[in-house]
Every structure is written in structure tokens, then in C-alpha cells.
Amino acid sequence: MPFAGLMQRVNAKHGTPGATIWTVVVAGLAAMVWAGAVPIVTSLSTVALYLAYIIPVALGLRSRLRGSDWLGLARWTLGRWGPAVNLVAALYTLFICCVLIMPPNQLAAKTLAGVLGALGVIYVVEVRRKYRGPIWALELDRSFVRVHGVLRTHREFLQAVSRRFLGAPTRLAWSHANRTASFRLVGVGPSLRIECRIPGADCNPYLCFAAALASGLDGIANKMEPPPVFEGDAYAAGILPCVPASLREAVALFKSSPICP
């Protein structure tokens, strides 16, 4: 795209793409020189705004129908009413967009179709090959394979990371910001991390970090898929595996582990 470097530049002080904002403002004012463009620009802007609102809602509905676990990242959720609300919102937006591009605003519909077509071509030809998603999503994917590694091997490493086997938490599961789970993902963006809540203050920190790194790297090397994210009280979840109940059991697991030296 021409002037892409200038357009994507973000002002360090204000945190906004100033060149892009002013380009849009000037283009809009230039279009308004033609008096007949006023209702078309207004209608087109409104339709585009509705589409911008509904795209994440539609993607959320698709994820729900596919059984995605993305809801574990949400601050709050509508629960079982979520799909119905998503569907109603999508249908209403579709209806109101059709109303806004009906005559005498049919030129807005043609303009919108042209813009969407051009964006589609740009995506297929250029963007799809380069864009891999936001950095936080890529980090989250890497965290998923790491968390599988530590879940799969942590029972074998228990004798190395802690000398106590009673206390919370003792069930092996991962979750998002859930204090009852033995492993939880916390933070976003650069602060996204895995928190292991099993070791006690009496553990050997060197062995603890070595075990965590070894198990996480094993998950990455073998591209392991983690189990479904756990939701709820891990203390009361009897179906989850437990950490070893004794030092003897922990040592036996450690000796039989294929990744332990």
C-alpha cells in the first residue's frame, strides 16, 4: 500500500496513528464537496460502523457453535444465553444495513461492495501470506503447548519441586486466572505467563525451575495439545488426576519418567 510506513506510524505521545486519522478526515471533507455525497457518506459510514460492531459478535457466535474454549479468556459471559443474543444481534444488524442501503442510498451499497471487494482481494493476495495473528495470540498458543508439557510430566517431577504433598492445589488442571487450579494462565500480551501453584516455600528453587523448564520444553518439542481448559472449583473435581500422595510414589514416578535424566 502506498505510504504504508507513514500510515502505520503511531504517535508516541498520544498513542494514535495521526497520519491515518488526518488522511481519513481530509478524504471525507473532499467527498463532501459534492452535495449529493452527504447522504451517501452518512449512510455508508453508518453501515460500516454496524459491520465493525457485528464482526466480533459473529465470530464469537461461530466459535461458540464450534465448541471453542475462548470463553475461558472472557472477563464475563452471558452463559447459555450467549448464542441467542449473538444471533439476534447479527440478524438485527443485517436488517438495519439493508434498510440503510435501500434507494435513494443505493450508491452507498455499490460503494460498500466495491470497498469490501477490494479489501478481499488485498487479503487474498497480500495479507493472508504475512499476517499470523496478534502477538498475544501467538504467545497464548505457545503457552498452550507449554502447559500441556508441565501437566503431563509434573507428577513425575513432584519429588523435585516440593517436599510436601498436602495442601492446595493438589489436582492437575489448567485454567485462566483460577486459583484452585494447579496451573493457570494469567496476564495478557507481554505479561502472559503460566503460574504453577504446586511448589511450597520449602522447595529447592533450582530443581523447581529446572523441572518447569524441562517439562515445558518437552511440550513445545512434541507440539502437544493441552486438555480442555478447566472451569470451576478444582478442589472439588474428583475426576482430575492428583499429585502423588507420598514421597515414595513421587520418587517412583520420577525414576520411570522418559524425560528425567
C-alpha positions as CSV (number, residue, x, y, z in Angstrom):
1,M,0.0,0.0,0.0
2,P,1.4,3.5,-0.8
3,F,2.7,5.4,2.2
4,A,2.2,2.3,4.4
5,G,5.1,3.2,6.6
6,L,3.6,6.7,7.3
7,M,0.1,5.4,7.8
8,Q,1.0,2.8,10.4
9,R,3.2,5.1,12.4
10,V,1.7,5.7,15.9
11,N,2.4,8.9,17.8
12,A,4.5,8.1,20.9
13,K,2.9,10.8,23.0
14,H,-0.8,10.3,22.1
15,G,-0.8,6.7,21.1
16,T,-2.8,7.3,17.9
17,P,-2.0,6.9,14.2
18,G,-2.1,10.7,13.4
19,A,-1.3,10.4,9.7
20,T,-4.1,7.9,9.1
21,I,-6.6,9.9,11.1
22,W,-5.9,13.1,9.2
23,T,-5.9,11.2,5.8
24,V,-9.4,9.9,6.6
25,V,-10.6,13.4,7.7
26,V,-9.3,15.1,4.5
27,A,-10.7,12.3,2.3
28,G,-14.1,12.7,4.0
29,L,-14.1,16.5,3.6
30,A,-13.1,16.2,-0.1
31,A,-16.0,13.8,-0.7
32,M,-18.4,16.3,1.0
33,V,-17.6,18.9,-1.7
34,W,-20.2,17.2,-3.8
35,A,-23.5,18.0,-2.1
36,G,-25.0,14.7,-3.2
37,A,-22.4,12.8,-1.4
38,V,-23.6,13.9,2.1
39,P,-26.4,11.3,2.5
40,I,-24.3,8.7,0.8
41,V,-21.3,9.2,3.1
42,T,-23.6,9.3,6.1
43,S,-25.3,6.1,5.1
44,L,-22.1,4.4,4.2
45,S,-20.4,5.4,7.5
46,T,-23.3,4.1,9.5
47,V,-23.4,0.7,7.7
48,A,-19.6,0.4,8.0
49,L,-19.9,1.1,11.7
50,Y,-22.6,-1.5,12.2
51,L,-20.5,-4.1,10.3
52,A,-17.5,-3.2,12.6
53,Y,-19.7,-3.9,15.6
54,I,-21.1,-7.1,14.4
55,I,-18.0,-8.8,13.1
56,P,-16.6,-9.8,16.5
57,V,-20.1,-10.8,17.6
58,A,-20.5,-13.1,14.5
59,L,-17.0,-14.6,15.1
60,G,-18.0,-15.2,18.7
61,L,-21.1,-17.0,17.6
62,R,-19.1,-19.1,15.2
63,S,-16.7,-20.0,18.0
64,R,-19.5,-21.0,20.3
65,L,-21.0,-23.3,17.7
66,R,-17.7,-24.9,17.0
67,G,-17.2,-25.6,20.7
68,S,-14.2,-23.3,21.2
69,D,-12.8,-22.7,24.7
70,W,-12.2,-19.0,24.0
71,L,-14.8,-18.2,26.7
72,G,-12.2,-19.0,29.2
73,L,-10.5,-15.8,28.3
74,A,-13.6,-13.7,28.9
75,R,-14.0,-11.4,31.8
76,W,-17.7,-12.3,31.9
77,T,-20.1,-14.3,29.8
78,L,-23.8,-14.5,29.0
79,G,-23.6,-18.2,29.6
80,R,-26.3,-20.3,27.8
81,W,-28.0,-17.1,26.6
82,G,-24.9,-16.0,24.7
83,P,-25.6,-17.8,21.4
84,A,-29.2,-16.5,21.3
85,V,-28.1,-12.9,22.0
86,N,-25.4,-13.2,19.3
87,L,-27.8,-14.5,16.7
88,V,-30.4,-11.7,17.5
89,A,-27.7,-9.1,17.2
90,A,-26.5,-10.4,13.9
91,L,-30.0,-10.6,12.4
92,Y,-30.8,-7.1,13.5
93,T,-27.6,-5.7,12.1
94,L,-28.3,-7.5,8.8
95,F,-31.8,-6.0,8.7
96,I,-30.7,-2.4,9.5
97,C,-27.9,-2.5,7.0
98,C,-30.3,-3.5,4.3
99,V,-32.6,-0.6,5.2
100,L,-29.7,1.9,5.1
101,I,-28.6,1.0,1.6
102,M,-32.1,0.9,0.0
103,P,-33.0,3.7,-2.5
104,P,-32.2,6.5,-2.6
105,N,-28.9,5.3,-1.0
106,Q,-28.2,2.6,-3.4
107,L,-24.9,4.2,-4.4
108,A,-23.8,3.6,-0.8
109,A,-24.4,-0.1,-1.3
110,K,-22.3,-0.1,-4.5
111,T,-19.5,1.8,-2.8
112,L,-19.5,-0.6,0.2
113,A,-19.5,-3.6,-2.1
114,G,-16.5,-2.1,-4.0
115,V,-14.6,-1.4,-0.8
116,L,-15.3,-4.9,0.6
117,G,-14.3,-6.5,-2.7
118,A,-11.0,-4.5,-2.8
119,L,-10.2,-5.4,0.8
120,G,-11.0,-9.1,0.0
121,V,-8.5,-9.1,-2.9
122,I,-5.8,-7.4,-0.8
123,Y,-6.3,-10.0,1.9
124,V,-6.1,-13.0,-0.5
125,V,-3.1,-11.6,-2.5
126,E,-1.1,-10.0,0.2
127,V,-2.2,-10.1,3.8
128,R,-3.0,-13.8,4.2
129,R,0.6,-14.7,3.5
130,K,2.0,-12.4,6.1
131,Y,-0.5,-12.0,8.9
132,R,-0.3,-14.7,11.6
133,G,-2.4,-13.0,14.2
134,P,-1.7,-10.7,17.1
135,I,1.4,-11.3,19.2
136,W,-0.6,-12.1,22.3
137,A,-2.5,-14.9,20.4
138,L,0.8,-16.4,19.2
139,E,2.2,-16.3,22.7
140,L,-1.0,-17.9,24.0
141,D,-0.6,-20.8,21.5
142,R,2.9,-21.3,22.7
143,S,1.7,-21.2,26.3
144,F,-0.9,-23.9,25.5
145,V,1.8,-26.4,24.4
146,R,4.0,-25.5,27.4
147,V,1.1,-26.0,29.8
148,H,0.4,-29.4,28.3
149,G,4.1,-30.4,28.9
150,V,4.0,-29.4,32.5
151,L,0.7,-31.1,33.1
152,R,1.8,-34.3,31.5
153,T,5.1,-34.5,33.4
154,H,4.5,-32.7,36.7
155,R,3.5,-35.8,38.7
156,E,6.9,-37.2,37.8
157,F,8.7,-34.1,39.0
158,L,6.9,-33.7,42.2
159,Q,9.7,-35.1,44.4
160,A,12.0,-32.4,42.8
161,V,9.8,-29.4,43.2
162,S,8.3,-29.8,46.6
163,R,8.7,-31.8,49.8
164,R,5.1,-31.5,50.8
165,F,2.2,-33.4,49.3
166,L,-0.7,-32.0,51.2
167,G,-2.3,-28.6,50.7
168,A,-3.7,-26.6,47.8
169,P,-3.9,-27.3,45.0
170,T,-3.3,-31.0,44.5
171,R,-5.4,-31.6,41.4
172,L,-3.6,-31.4,38.0
173,A,-5.5,-29.0,35.7
174,W,-5.0,-25.7,34.0
175,S,-7.3,-22.7,33.8
176,H,-7.5,-18.9,33.3
177,A,-7.0,-16.9,36.5
178,N,-8.4,-19.7,38.6
179,R,-6.6,-20.0,42.0
180,T,-8.0,-23.5,42.6
181,A,-6.1,-24.9,39.5
182,S,-2.6,-26.2,39.8
183,F,-1.6,-24.3,36.7
184,R,-3.2,-21.1,35.5
185,L,-2.6,-18.7,32.6
186,V,-2.5,-15.1,33.9
187,G,-1.9,-11.8,32.3
188,V,-2.2,-10.6,28.7
189,G,0.3,-9.5,26.0
190,P,3.9,-9.3,27.2
191,S,2.8,-10.3,30.8
192,L,1.1,-13.5,29.7
193,R,2.6,-16.4,31.7
194,I,1.9,-19.8,33.3
195,E,1.7,-19.9,37.0
196,C,2.4,-23.2,38.8
197,R,0.7,-23.2,42.2
198,I,2.0,-26.6,43.5
199,P,5.5,-26.0,44.9
200,G,5.8,-24.9,48.6
201,A,8.1,-22.4,50.1
202,D,10.4,-25.3,51.2
203,C,11.2,-26.5,47.7
204,N,14.6,-26.3,46.1
205,P,14.3,-23.4,43.7
206,Y,16.9,-24.7,41.3
207,L,15.3,-28.1,40.9
208,C,11.9,-26.4,40.7
209,F,12.8,-24.2,37.8
210,A,14.7,-27.0,36.1
211,A,11.6,-29.2,36.2
212,A,9.3,-26.5,35.0
213,L,11.6,-25.7,32.0
214,A,12.2,-29.3,31.1
215,S,8.5,-30.2,31.1
216,G,7.5,-27.0,29.2
217,L,10.2,-27.6,26.6
218,D,9.0,-31.2,26.2
219,G,5.5,-29.9,25.4
220,I,6.9,-27.5,22.8
221,A,9.2,-30.1,21.2
222,N,6.4,-32.6,20.8
223,K,3.8,-30.0,19.9
224,M,1.4,-31.3,22.5
225,E,-2.3,-30.2,22.6
226,P,-3.4,-29.4,26.1
227,P,-6.6,-30.9,27.7
228,P,-9.7,-28.7,27.8
229,V,-9.5,-25.7,30.0
230,F,-10.9,-26.4,33.4
231,E,-13.6,-24.2,34.8
232,G,-14.9,-24.3,38.4
233,D,-13.5,-25.5,41.7
234,A,-10.6,-27.8,41.1
235,Y,-10.6,-28.8,44.8
236,A,-14.0,-30.5,44.4
237,A,-13.3,-32.0,40.9
238,G,-12.8,-35.7,41.7
239,I,-12.3,-36.6,38.1
240,L,-9.0,-34.7,37.9
241,P,-5.7,-36.5,38.5
242,C,-4.0,-35.8,41.7
243,V,-0.3,-35.2,42.6
244,P,1.5,-38.1,44.2
245,A,0.1,-38.9,47.7
246,S,3.5,-39.8,49.1
247,L,7.3,-39.3,48.6
248,R,7.6,-43.0,47.7
249,E,5.1,-42.6,44.8
250,A,6.7,-39.4,43.6
251,V,10.2,-40.9,43.5
252,A,8.9,-44.0,41.6
253,L,7.3,-41.8,39.0
254,F,10.4,-39.7,38.7
255,K,12.6,-42.8,38.1
256,S,10.3,-44.2,35.5
257,S,9.9,-40.9,33.6
258,P,11.3,-40.9,30.0
259,I,12.4,-37.3,30.2
260,C,14.1,-37.4,33.6
261,P,17.9,-37.9,33.5
